[in-house]
Amino acid sequence: MGLPLEKQTVPIETQADASLQKLSSVLLDRFTDLLHQELNHAFNIES
C-alpha cells in the first residue's frame, strides 16, 4: 500500500482572472481570424 494522500488546495482564481484579462484581446483576435478562415472556406470551397 502507498502512503496516505492529503488534500491540498491552492487559490488560483485571482491569478487565472489576471491571466485571462491579459489574453482576452489576443484570444478574441485569434478567434475572429479562425472564424473568418472557416467561413471563407465554407463559402468559397465547399459551396
Buried (B, 14 or more C-beta within 10 A) or exposed (E): EEEEEEEEEEEEEEEEEEEEEEEEEEEEEEEEEEEEEEEEEEEEEEE
